Amino acid sequence: MNANIIDLPKIVDPRGNLTVAEQMKNVPFDIARVYWTYDIPSGERRGGHAHRTCEEIIIAVSGSFDVTLDDGRGGKEVHHLNHPYQGLYVGTNVWRTLEDFSSGAVCLVLASELFDEDEYIYDYDEFVKYVNV
């Protein structure tokens, strides 16, 4: 699977901890876009798509949630994100679904590409065909 957990630097300080994400250092791509989701109602899901060219790092900056990854070839992984100093790197051609958000969860995403609707694959059957060509 084109995905793995990345440990970001955690600088411990009695005044409050600090974590830094730097492109081409602990983030393996140039960051073109940053977005976050929050106030997700109980039982709702986010994601439900794959990217043809965009790489992402998904971070639970507050609270927790699960990310289910699917390679379209029978491989599936579930990652429980609940540490703001860890990110889940998700490469191209990986279907992702985010669910089981805790109350107050905030999901921050660092993306390698600007938003482009044509770069997304929203239909799971189309995704499976795309990755198995």
Backbone bond lengths (Angstrom), bond angles and torsions (degrees), N, CA, C in turn:
res aa  C-N    CA-C-N  psi(-1)  N-CA   C-N-CA  omega(-1)  CA-C   N-CA-C  phi
1 M - - - 1.463 - - 1.524 107.50 -
2 N 1.296 115.26 141.48 1.453 122.02 -178.63 1.534 109.65 -86.88
3 A 1.359 115.65 62.59 1.463 120.89 -177.05 1.519 110.21 -160.03
4 N 1.324 116.40 149.26 1.464 121.27 175.05 1.524 110.55 -165.71
5 I 1.334 115.37 157.31 1.465 121.89 176.30 1.527 108.75 -77.41
6 I 1.311 115.57 134.12 1.465 122.43 176.21 1.522 107.44 -113.60
7 D 1.324 116.29 125.74 1.463 120.79 174.05 1.523 108.10 -85.44
8 L 1.307 115.93 119.74 1.457 121.73 176.90 1.527 108.36 -91.70
9 P 1.328 117.59 154.30 1.460 119.36 -179.43 1.528 111.86 -58.98
10 K 1.322 115.81 132.73 1.470 121.62 175.92 1.516 106.91 -115.05
11 I 1.315 114.71 110.93 1.462 120.51 -179.97 1.527 106.94 -99.03
12 V 1.328 115.30 110.37 1.460 121.70 -175.83 1.527 109.36 -85.54
13 D 1.317 115.06 132.01 1.457 121.09 -178.74 1.522 107.01 -146.88
14 P 1.342 118.65 138.22 1.459 119.96 179.68 1.530 113.43 -60.02
15 R 1.324 117.68 -19.76 1.471 121.25 178.67 1.524 111.78 -84.38
16 G 1.328 116.91 -7.66 1.469 122.10 -177.03 1.512 109.99 133.72
17 N 1.305 116.84 142.69 1.461 121.66 -176.55 1.528 111.33 -79.37
18 L 1.324 114.30 160.53 1.459 122.41 -178.53 1.514 108.98 -135.40
19 T 1.321 116.46 136.26 1.468 121.57 174.08 1.515 107.82 -127.89
20 V 1.342 115.64 141.33 1.460 122.26 -175.85 1.522 109.41 -123.60
21 A 1.334 115.99 137.61 1.462 122.13 172.35 1.527 107.33 -118.58
22 E 1.337 116.51 121.90 1.459 120.97 -177.89 1.526 109.55 -123.73
23 Q 1.334 114.80 127.56 1.457 119.32 -179.78 1.521 111.34 -60.93
24 M 1.316 114.54 140.90 1.461 124.93 179.20 1.532 113.07 61.69
25 K 1.326 116.83 11.79 1.460 121.51 173.30 1.526 107.52 -116.34
26 N 1.334 118.51 -77.71 1.469 119.57 174.51 1.528 111.69 -103.06
27 V 1.321 117.18 -5.84 1.461 123.32 169.85 1.529 105.78 -108.51
28 P 1.348 118.46 120.72 1.468 120.25 -170.84 1.527 115.27 -80.84
29 F 1.331 117.69 27.05 1.461 120.90 177.95 1.523 108.44 -157.86
30 D 1.337 115.66 165.34 1.461 120.66 172.62 1.524 107.90 -74.56
31 I 1.314 116.70 133.10 1.464 121.83 -177.84 1.533 108.66 -85.09
32 A 1.345 115.88 116.11 1.462 121.03 179.70 1.524 111.87 -101.18
33 R 1.337 116.57 -22.19 1.466 120.08 -174.57 1.518 109.19 -152.86
34 V 1.319 115.94 144.21 1.465 122.97 174.94 1.520 106.74 -130.53
35 Y 1.335 116.71 131.08 1.456 119.97 174.72 1.514 109.81 -144.61
36 W 1.339 116.35 162.75 1.454 120.03 -179.39 1.523 109.50 -143.94
37 T 1.331 114.65 150.51 1.464 121.34 175.20 1.515 107.92 -116.43
38 Y 1.328 116.44 148.42 1.467 121.88 -177.09 1.521 107.97 -160.70
39 D 1.315 116.72 171.94 1.471 122.52 -177.78 1.529 111.50 54.61
40 I 1.318 116.41 38.97 1.460 121.08 -179.55 1.526 108.42 -79.08
41 P 1.331 117.58 122.09 1.462 120.48 -178.48 1.529 111.58 -63.24
42 S 1.310 115.79 149.68 1.461 121.97 178.98 1.524 109.98 -54.40
43 G 1.317 115.89 133.47 1.458 121.66 177.37 1.519 115.02 86.20
44 E 1.325 118.30 -7.53 1.467 120.59 -179.75 1.526 111.23 -80.70
45 R 1.321 115.31 156.90 1.468 123.43 176.33 1.521 108.94 -118.58
46 R 1.318 115.10 152.79 1.459 122.35 173.13 1.525 106.51 -123.95
47 G 1.306 115.78 173.78 1.465 119.39 -178.90 1.521 109.59 79.22
48 G 1.330 116.37 -128.29 1.452 120.37 -176.73 1.518 111.33 75.37
49 H 1.339 115.31 42.96 1.460 120.89 -179.95 1.532 109.80 -163.02
50 A 1.329 115.11 173.84 1.463 122.70 172.95 1.527 107.32 -131.83
51 H 1.320 115.44 164.81 1.464 121.51 177.28 1.518 109.99 -117.05
52 R 1.320 115.54 138.47 1.474 120.74 177.49 1.529 111.13 -77.61
53 T 1.351 117.83 -38.51 1.470 120.75 -173.97 1.520 114.51 -128.88
54 C 1.322 117.91 -15.85 1.463 121.25 -174.05 1.528 111.49 -87.32
55 E 1.322 116.12 131.01 1.467 123.09 171.02 1.523 107.16 -98.66
56 E 1.340 116.49 150.26 1.455 120.09 -179.60 1.519 111.53 -140.14
57 I 1.318 114.76 154.79 1.458 121.83 165.57 1.521 105.90 -120.87
58 I 1.338 115.57 124.34 1.454 123.13 -177.79 1.527 108.11 -105.03
59 I 1.334 117.21 127.59 1.466 122.12 -175.39 1.526 109.77 -129.42
60 A 1.321 116.61 131.78 1.466 121.67 171.02 1.523 106.61 -86.94
61 V 1.334 117.12 91.74 1.467 119.56 -178.14 1.521 111.51 -75.88
62 S 1.329 116.44 -18.25 1.462 121.56 174.48 1.517 107.74 -151.97
63 G 1.325 116.94 139.63 1.457 120.63 179.69 1.517 112.47 71.97
64 S 1.334 115.01 -153.67 1.460 119.58 -176.44 1.523 110.67 -149.62
65 F 1.326 115.02 161.54 1.460 122.68 174.93 1.521 107.95 -166.43
66 D 1.326 115.47 165.63 1.464 122.19 178.35 1.516 109.57 -106.03
67 V 1.329 115.60 142.12 1.458 122.12 174.47 1.524 107.04 -119.14
68 T 1.329 116.14 117.77 1.459 121.05 176.11 1.518 107.51 -99.29
69 L 1.335 115.10 125.72 1.458 122.05 -179.67 1.523 108.86 -111.48
70 D 1.319 116.31 143.37 1.459 123.00 -176.90 1.521 107.15 -139.66
71 D 1.346 117.11 127.26 1.460 120.29 -178.97 1.526 113.47 -90.06
72 G 1.338 118.08 -0.28 1.452 121.58 179.15 1.512 114.57 77.59
73 R 1.321 116.08 2.47 1.469 121.93 -179.30 1.528 111.35 -123.06
74 G 1.326 116.39 16.75 1.463 120.95 179.75 1.511 114.47 102.27
75 G 1.322 118.40 -8.10 1.460 121.69 178.51 1.516 111.57 -89.88
76 K 1.327 116.50 127.09 1.472 121.27 177.60 1.519 109.25 -133.86
77 E 1.323 115.22 145.11 1.461 122.63 176.06 1.525 108.75 -138.16
78 V 1.318 116.45 144.00 1.462 121.28 173.37 1.523 107.53 -118.59
79 H 1.320 115.77 127.77 1.462 122.03 178.71 1.526 108.21 -117.74
80 H 1.332 115.57 126.42 1.463 120.98 175.83 1.526 106.79 -94.46
81 L 1.317 116.24 113.79 1.462 120.46 -179.30 1.523 109.06 -100.82
82 N 1.341 114.84 125.85 1.467 119.55 179.79 1.529 112.61 -153.28
83 H 1.323 117.94 14.42 1.464 122.03 177.68 1.525 108.99 -123.20
84 P 1.337 119.18 123.68 1.456 120.33 -179.14 1.525 114.01 -70.70
85 Y 1.330 117.47 -5.12 1.465 121.09 177.96 1.533 111.58 -103.08
86 Q 1.329 116.69 13.80 1.461 120.97 175.29 1.514 109.07 -128.38
87 G 1.315 115.41 142.10 1.453 120.70 175.51 1.513 109.50 -126.44
88 L 1.300 115.83 150.33 1.462 121.53 175.63 1.513 107.59 -100.59
89 Y 1.331 115.98 110.68 1.463 120.58 175.04 1.520 107.76 -75.90
90 V 1.330 116.47 127.73 1.462 122.08 175.84 1.523 107.22 -125.70
91 G 1.322 114.98 114.33 1.459 120.50 179.98 1.516 112.00 -79.78
92 T 1.301 115.48 -169.42 1.459 121.44 -179.03 1.526 110.86 -71.46
93 N 1.311 115.09 158.88 1.463 123.04 173.85 1.526 113.23 59.79
94 V 1.317 116.42 40.31 1.465 122.49 175.45 1.526 107.60 -128.59
95 W 1.327 115.98 122.56 1.461 121.33 176.99 1.520 108.47 -75.49
96 R 1.327 117.34 134.37 1.461 120.60 -179.05 1.509 110.72 -131.11
97 T 1.348 114.44 140.29 1.453 122.32 174.44 1.528 107.16 -133.64
98 L 1.324 117.12 130.21 1.457 122.40 178.92 1.519 107.88 -109.79
99 E 1.343 116.54 132.44 1.462 120.62 -176.80 1.523 110.94 -155.89
100 D 1.324 115.45 179.10 1.462 123.01 -179.88 1.529 111.66 56.76
101 F 1.318 115.84 48.44 1.464 121.36 179.44 1.521 110.22 -72.78
102 S 1.324 116.55 132.37 1.461 120.06 173.86 1.528 108.52 -74.26
103 S 1.322 115.70 162.64 1.449 120.47 176.51 1.531 109.09 -60.90
104 G 1.303 117.35 130.79 1.459 121.30 179.03 1.510 115.05 81.14
105 A 1.331 118.43 7.51 1.471 120.93 -178.53 1.527 110.29 -65.39
106 V 1.333 114.23 141.50 1.460 121.76 173.86 1.522 107.26 -127.18
107 C 1.327 115.96 123.83 1.462 122.94 179.22 1.522 108.41 -106.57
108 L 1.336 116.27 117.65 1.457 123.13 178.54 1.521 108.31 -104.32
109 V 1.334 116.92 134.98 1.459 121.04 -179.79 1.521 109.45 -125.39
110 L 1.326 115.72 129.41 1.458 123.56 171.89 1.523 106.18 -101.48
111 A 1.323 117.76 124.81 1.458 121.75 -174.39 1.526 111.19 -121.45
112 S 1.324 115.55 146.05 1.462 121.22 -177.75 1.527 113.13 -83.55
113 E 1.334 117.91 -11.06 1.463 121.64 -175.49 1.530 110.77 -130.39
114 L 1.302 116.24 152.38 1.456 121.15 169.61 1.527 107.97 -68.69
115 F 1.330 117.03 160.59 1.458 120.17 -179.47 1.525 110.52 -63.00
116 D 1.341 115.36 130.84 1.461 122.96 176.45 1.519 107.06 -146.91
117 E 1.317 116.34 106.94 1.467 122.18 -176.90 1.528 112.49 -53.38
118 D 1.332 117.90 -35.73 1.468 121.69 -177.76 1.522 113.11 -71.01
119 E 1.315 117.07 -14.96 1.462 122.06 -178.27 1.536 111.45 -82.64
120 Y 1.306 117.50 -16.43 1.468 122.87 -178.95 1.527 110.79 -85.32
121 I 1.333 116.02 149.46 1.461 122.64 167.76 1.524 105.95 -118.01
122 Y 1.348 116.90 113.56 1.457 122.20 -176.36 1.529 113.69 -99.47
123 D 1.315 117.75 -17.17 1.462 121.95 -178.30 1.528 109.10 -99.86
124 Y 1.345 116.29 121.02 1.465 120.13 -174.79 1.532 111.99 -62.16
125 D 1.315 118.06 -41.74 1.472 120.20 179.40 1.523 111.40 -63.04
126 E 1.322 116.73 -39.67 1.478 120.77 175.47 1.527 110.22 -62.81
127 F 1.320 116.91 -40.95 1.470 121.80 177.58 1.524 111.23 -59.05
128 V 1.331 117.28 -48.29 1.470 121.13 -179.60 1.525 110.00 -59.85
129 K 1.312 118.09 -43.48 1.486 120.83 177.27 1.515 110.69 -62.64
130 Y 1.329 116.86 -42.94 1.467 122.52 -177.57 1.525 111.81 -60.85
131 V 1.324 117.52 -44.19 1.470 119.89 -176.61 1.527 113.39 -83.07
132 N 1.315 117.10 -11.34 1.473 120.04 -178.78 1.526 112.57 -108.50
133 V 1.338 117.11 19.21 1.470 120.94 177.66 1.509 109.36 -76.25
